[in-house]
Amino acid sequence: MIDRRNVLTGLSVTGSLLAAPLAARPTTTKGGGLLDVTSAEGRFRNFIMMRGALDEGLITSWVSARYYGVVEDRMDPLFAVVSAVWSRYRQVADGFEAVNFELAWFTDPVTGKALETWDNPYTGKTCKVPTGGMPPSKIRFGRDLSFHIAREIPGLQMEHDVLPFDVRGDDVWVTERSRTALAFPGAAKPFRYSESNTFHARRHDLTRPGATRVTSEVSFTNVCSWRPWMEMGDRPGHLTATGIGRQNASPDSLPPAFVAATRERRPEMLTNPGAILQPLWDAKG
């Protein structure tokens, strides 16, 4: 889900944020029990708690979504996707860095079974379906909520921003969105991928004394070019997906379709998902 994003300059952060580790700072304002999502420090702290964690423990997140093909003004249901992201966050001098790994399965929207082949209704071809996701990678959020990837990717253009928080009673929402384009050698057009994730948490969880993370319900939307494995050639159109997810989720809440496919093909990810992150976590810098 979530990490094909760039840096947008946000609000400047005052030096007072550097005075103490975030995990040790109080979660309430001086007024007591009030949620601060307007100051640079408050925005940063609460965003990290909703998307990741102020502590260094393993985080499990997931998404379950449906993909549609869009040609002109027609939207055709195609296939589904279930994915999980495992990550760990830690504080660094200029923000928080994280290591992530995503595993995703494209599935039959009716049976939930992971697809090995898919019959393309646009072309009539039977396409081989790959495993989705992203390999282990390292990212960093600056204190201004700017987003940075550890290693530059040639040909990649990215934009990323975090919208203002929306607070109503005990409900807290914040939206993170990204837009990317990746040019491949010999390709006529870049592959474009845009994503929006709206995180929903509870005020009482965010302001609980000593809290370092909260569970967020996620509303997920993306728009992207035809995926290469669909073999669409230069046919006009694109994909879009809508779905739900959860950050800081209990492993017991992973989508059943994801669990079934992973148990069959990558069972180690259900028993010890942190192991795949450990080498990158241990690599400093």
C-alpha positions as CSV (number, residue, x, y, z in Angstrom):
1,M,0.0,0.0,0.0
2,I,1.0,1.6,0.6
3,D,5.2,3.4,-0.6
4,R,5.7,4.7,-4.1
5,R,5.8,8.3,-3.0
6,N,7.9,11.5,-3.1
7,V,8.7,14.5,-1.0
8,L,6.5,17.6,-0.8
9,T,7.6,20.4,1.4
10,G,5.2,20.8,4.3
11,L,5.0,22.9,7.4
12,S,8.3,23.7,9.0
13,V,8.9,22.1,12.4
14,T,10.1,24.0,15.4
15,G,13.2,23.0,17.2
16,S,11.3,22.1,20.3
17,L,10.4,18.8,18.7
18,L,14.0,17.8,18.8
19,A,14.2,18.2,22.6
20,A,13.0,14.8,23.6
21,P,12.1,11.4,21.9
22,L,8.6,11.4,20.6
23,A,7.7,8.2,22.4
24,A,8.4,10.0,25.7
25,R,6.4,13.1,25.0
26,P,2.8,13.5,26.3
27,T,0.0,12.8,24.0
28,T,-2.2,15.6,25.2
29,T,-1.9,19.4,25.0
30,K,-1.3,21.6,28.0
31,G,-5.1,22.0,28.3
32,G,-5.3,18.3,29.2
33,G,-7.0,15.6,27.2
34,L,-7.1,17.7,24.0
35,L,-5.9,16.3,20.7
36,D,-3.3,18.4,18.8
37,V,-3.6,17.9,15.1
38,T,-2.8,21.5,14.0
39,S,0.7,22.2,15.2
40,A,3.6,20.7,13.2
41,E,4.6,18.5,16.2
42,G,1.0,17.3,16.8
43,R,0.4,16.5,13.1
44,F,3.6,14.5,12.9
45,R,3.1,12.6,16.1
46,N,-0.5,11.6,15.4
47,F,0.1,10.7,11.8
48,I,2.9,8.3,12.8
49,M,0.7,6.8,15.5
50,M,-2.1,6.2,12.9
51,R,0.1,5.0,10.1
52,G,3.0,3.3,11.9
53,A,4.2,3.4,15.5
54,L,6.3,5.5,17.9
55,D,7.8,2.2,19.2
56,E,10.0,-0.2,17.3
57,G,7.7,-3.3,17.4
58,L,6.4,-5.2,14.4
59,I,3.3,-3.7,12.6
60,T,0.8,-5.7,10.6
61,S,-1.4,-3.9,8.1
62,W,-3.7,-5.2,5.4
63,V,-5.9,-4.1,2.5
64,S,-8.8,-5.9,0.7
65,A,-9.9,-4.3,-2.6
66,R,-11.6,-4.8,-6.0
67,Y,-10.0,-3.8,-9.3
68,Y,-12.0,-2.3,-12.2
69,G,-11.0,-1.6,-15.8
70,V,-11.9,1.9,-16.9
71,V,-12.3,2.6,-20.7
72,E,-13.9,5.9,-21.5
73,D,-16.8,6.2,-19.1
74,R,-17.3,2.4,-18.5
75,M,-16.1,0.7,-15.3
76,D,-15.8,-3.1,-15.6
77,P,-15.1,-5.3,-12.5
78,L,-12.1,-7.5,-13.2
79,F,-10.4,-9.1,-10.1
80,A,-9.7,-8.6,-6.5
81,V,-6.5,-8.1,-4.4
82,V,-5.6,-8.9,-0.8
83,S,-2.4,-7.7,0.6
84,A,-0.5,-7.4,3.9
85,V,2.4,-5.1,4.8
86,W,4.7,-5.8,7.7
87,S,6.8,-2.9,9.0
88,R,8.9,-1.5,11.8
89,Y,9.4,2.2,12.7
90,R,12.1,3.9,14.6
91,Q,12.9,7.5,15.5
92,V,15.9,9.2,13.7
93,A,17.3,12.7,14.1
94,D,15.1,14.2,11.4
95,G,12.0,12.1,11.7
96,F,11.0,8.4,11.6
97,E,12.4,5.8,9.3
98,A,10.7,2.5,8.6
99,V,11.3,-0.8,6.9
100,N,8.4,-2.4,5.0
101,F,7.6,-5.6,3.1
102,E,4.4,-6.1,1.2
103,L,2.9,-9.4,0.0
104,A,-0.2,-9.3,-2.3
105,W,-2.3,-11.8,-4.1
106,F,-4.6,-11.1,-7.0
107,T,-7.7,-13.2,-6.4
108,D,-11.0,-14.3,-7.9
109,P,-13.6,-11.8,-6.6
110,V,-16.2,-14.6,-6.1
111,T,-14.2,-17.5,-4.7
112,G,-11.4,-15.5,-3.1
113,K,-8.8,-18.0,-4.5
114,A,-5.5,-16.6,-5.6
115,L,-5.2,-16.5,-9.4
116,E,-2.6,-18.3,-11.3
117,T,-4.0,-17.3,-14.6
118,W,-6.6,-14.7,-15.6
119,D,-8.8,-14.5,-18.7
120,N,-8.6,-11.0,-20.0
121,P,-12.1,-9.9,-21.2
122,Y,-10.6,-7.0,-23.3
123,T,-8.2,-9.2,-25.3
124,G,-9.4,-12.8,-25.0
125,K,-5.9,-13.8,-23.8
126,T,-5.2,-16.0,-20.8
127,C,-2.6,-14.1,-18.7
128,K,-0.2,-15.5,-16.1
129,V,-0.8,-13.7,-12.8
130,P,2.3,-12.9,-10.7
131,T,2.6,-12.4,-6.9
132,G,2.1,-8.8,-6.1
133,G,3.7,-6.5,-3.5
134,M,7.0,-4.8,-2.8
135,P,10.3,-6.3,-1.6
136,P,11.8,-5.1,1.7
137,S,12.5,-1.4,1.5
138,K,13.4,1.5,3.7
139,I,11.6,4.8,3.8
140,R,11.6,7.9,6.0
141,F,9.1,10.5,7.1
142,G,10.5,13.9,7.8
143,R,9.2,16.0,10.7
144,D,7.3,18.1,8.1
145,L,5.6,14.9,6.9
146,S,7.7,14.8,3.8
147,F,8.3,11.3,2.4
148,H,11.7,9.9,1.4
149,I,12.9,6.6,-0.1
150,A,16.3,5.3,0.9
151,R,17.5,4.7,-2.6
152,E,16.7,6.6,-5.8
153,I,15.0,4.7,-8.5
154,P,16.0,5.8,-12.0
155,G,13.1,7.1,-14.0
156,L,10.7,7.5,-11.0
157,Q,8.8,10.7,-10.5
158,M,6.8,11.0,-7.2
159,E,4.6,13.4,-5.3
160,H,3.3,12.8,-1.8
161,D,1.3,14.8,0.7
162,V,-0.7,14.4,3.9
163,L,-4.0,16.4,4.1
164,P,-5.2,18.2,7.2
165,F,-6.7,16.1,9.9
166,D,-10.5,16.0,10.2
167,V,-11.8,15.6,13.8
168,R,-15.4,15.2,14.8
169,G,-16.1,14.1,18.4
170,D,-14.2,10.9,19.0
171,D,-13.5,10.3,15.3
172,V,-10.2,11.3,13.7
173,W,-9.4,11.0,10.0
174,V,-6.3,11.9,8.0
175,T,-5.6,11.2,4.3
176,E,-2.3,10.3,2.8
177,R,-2.0,10.5,-1.0
178,S,0.7,9.8,-3.6
179,R,1.2,10.1,-7.3
180,T,4.0,8.3,-9.2
181,A,5.2,7.7,-12.7
182,L,7.9,5.2,-13.6
183,A,9.5,5.3,-17.1
184,F,10.8,2.0,-18.4
185,P,13.4,1.8,-21.2
186,G,11.7,1.3,-24.5
187,A,8.2,1.9,-23.2
188,A,6.1,4.5,-25.0
189,K,4.5,5.7,-21.8
190,P,5.4,5.6,-18.1
191,F,3.6,3.3,-15.7
192,R,1.5,5.6,-13.5
193,Y,0.2,4.7,-10.0
194,S,-1.7,7.1,-7.7
195,E,-3.1,6.1,-4.3
196,S,-5.2,7.6,-1.5
197,N,-5.5,6.1,2.0
198,T,-7.8,7.7,4.6
199,F,-6.9,6.5,8.1
200,H,-9.7,6.6,10.7
201,A,-8.8,6.3,14.5
202,R,-10.4,7.3,17.8
203,R,-9.5,10.4,19.7
204,H,-9.5,8.6,23.0
205,D,-6.9,6.1,21.7
206,L,-4.6,8.8,20.4
207,T,-4.7,10.8,23.7
208,R,-4.3,7.7,25.9
209,P,-1.3,8.3,28.2
210,G,1.7,6.3,27.1
211,A,0.1,5.3,23.7
212,T,2.7,4.6,21.0
213,R,0.3,3.3,18.2
214,V,-3.3,3.1,17.4
215,T,-5.4,0.9,15.2
216,S,-6.7,2.8,12.1
217,E,-9.4,1.7,9.7
218,V,-8.4,2.5,6.2
219,S,-10.4,3.5,3.1
220,F,-8.2,2.7,0.0
221,T,-8.5,4.0,-3.6
222,N,-6.0,3.8,-6.4
223,V,-5.8,4.7,-10.1
224,C,-3.0,3.1,-12.2
225,S,-2.0,2.1,-15.7
226,W,-2.8,-1.3,-17.0
227,R,-0.6,-3.7,-15.2
228,P,2.0,-5.2,-17.6
229,W,1.0,-8.8,-16.9
230,M,-2.5,-8.0,-18.3
231,E,-0.8,-7.7,-21.8
232,M,-3.0,-4.8,-22.8
233,G,-0.5,-3.3,-25.2
234,D,-1.5,0.3,-26.2
235,R,-5.2,-0.2,-25.6
236,P,-6.7,3.0,-24.0
237,G,-7.9,2.9,-20.4
238,H,-6.6,2.2,-17.0
239,L,-7.3,0.4,-13.7
240,T,-8.8,1.7,-10.5
241,A,-9.3,-0.1,-7.2
242,T,-11.4,0.6,-4.1
243,G,-11.2,-1.2,-0.8
244,I,-10.8,-1.3,2.9
245,G,-7.9,-2.0,5.2
246,R,-6.5,-1.7,8.7
247,Q,-3.2,-0.3,10.1
248,N,-1.8,-1.7,13.3
249,A,-4.0,-4.7,12.8
250,S,-4.2,-7.9,14.8
251,P,-2.8,-10.8,12.7
252,D,-6.1,-12.5,13.4
253,S,-7.9,-9.9,11.3
254,L,-6.0,-10.6,8.0
255,P,-8.4,-11.3,5.1
256,P,-9.2,-15.0,4.9
257,A,-8.3,-15.0,1.2
258,F,-4.9,-13.6,2.0
259,V,-4.3,-16.2,4.8
260,A,-5.3,-19.1,2.5
261,A,-3.0,-18.1,-0.3
262,T,-0.1,-17.3,2.0
263,R,-0.5,-20.5,3.9
264,E,-0.2,-22.4,0.6
265,R,2.6,-20.4,-1.1
266,R,4.5,-18.4,1.6
267,P,3.7,-20.1,5.0
268,E,6.7,-18.5,6.7
269,M,5.1,-15.1,6.4
270,L,2.3,-16.2,8.8
271,T,4.7,-17.7,11.4
272,N,7.6,-15.2,11.4
273,P,6.9,-12.2,9.2
274,G,9.5,-10.1,11.0
275,A,12.4,-12.3,9.8
276,I,12.2,-10.9,6.3
277,L,12.6,-7.3,7.7
278,Q,15.5,-8.1,10.0
279,P,18.4,-7.8,7.6
280,L,17.3,-4.3,6.4
281,W,16.4,-3.3,9.9
282,D,19.9,-4.2,11.1
283,A,21.6,-2.3,8.2
284,K,22.2,1.2,9.5
285,G,22.0,4.2,7.2
